[in-house]
Amino acid sequence: MVPASFDEDLHRIRFAGGGELRFRPWATLAHRTRLGLLRSDYRQPFGVFGGELPGGLVLAEGFGVTERHEAWW
């Protein structure tokens, strides 16, 4: 498993061993919960990835999701 970093907007993934994927979202599932001290913000965009994987493998286009979940309690 190669370490990776994600842009805040989830549109780019950079791999420590080289390579970078770009993500073009088509639709997003999102849910926000506020219950007193409990909070949850969830976002899961669906779309298309493209770019270069570690090891030099080129991905022209692949469907997938990214996900961000922040919870406080």
C-alpha positions in Angstrom: 0.0 0.0 0.0 1.5 3.3 -1.1 0.8 6.4 1.2 -1.4 9.0 -0.5 -2.6 12.6 0.1 -6.0 14.0 -0.9 -6.8 17.5 -1.8 -9.4 19.1 0.5 -12.0 19.1 -2.3 -11.3 15.4 -3.0 -10.5 16.2 -6.7 -6.9 15.1 -6.7 -5.0 12.2 -5.1 -1.1 12.2 -5.0 0.8 9.1 -4.2 4.1 9.2 -2.3 5.7 6.7 -4.7 4.8 8.9 -7.7 1.6 9.2 -9.7 -1.5 11.3 -9.4 -5.2 10.8 -10.0 -7.7 13.5 -10.9 -11.3 13.1 -10.0 -14.3 14.6 -11.8 -17.4 14.3 -9.7 -20.8 13.7 -11.4 -23.0 13.6 -8.3 -22.6 13.8 -4.5 -24.4 12.0 -1.6 -24.2 14.3 1.4 -25.7 14.2 4.9 -25.4 16.6 7.8 -26.6 15.8 11.4 -26.7 18.2 14.3 -27.9 16.8 17.6 -26.8 19.1 20.4 -23.1 18.3 21.0 -23.1 15.5 18.3 -22.3 16.6 14.8 -21.6 14.7 11.6 -20.8 16.0 8.1 -20.6 13.3 5.4 -19.9 13.8 1.7 -19.4 11.1 -0.9 -19.0 12.2 -4.5 -19.4 9.7 -7.4 -17.5 10.3 -10.6 -14.6 9.5 -12.9 -10.9 9.0 -12.0 -8.0 9.5 -14.5 -4.3 9.9 -14.3 -1.2 7.8 -13.3 -1.0 5.2 -10.6 2.2 4.3 -8.7 4.5 2.3 -10.9 3.6 4.2 -14.0 0.3 2.5 -14.9 -2.0 5.0 -16.7 -5.7 5.1 -15.9 -7.5 6.7 -18.8 -10.9 6.6 -17.0 -12.4 4.7 -14.1 -15.6 5.2 -12.2 -15.5 5.5 -8.4 -16.2 7.5 -5.2 -14.3 9.6 -2.7 -15.5 10.1 0.8 -15.1 12.6 3.6 -16.7 12.2 7.0 -16.1 14.6 9.9 -17.7 13.7 13.3 -17.7 15.5 16.6 -18.9 14.3 20.0 
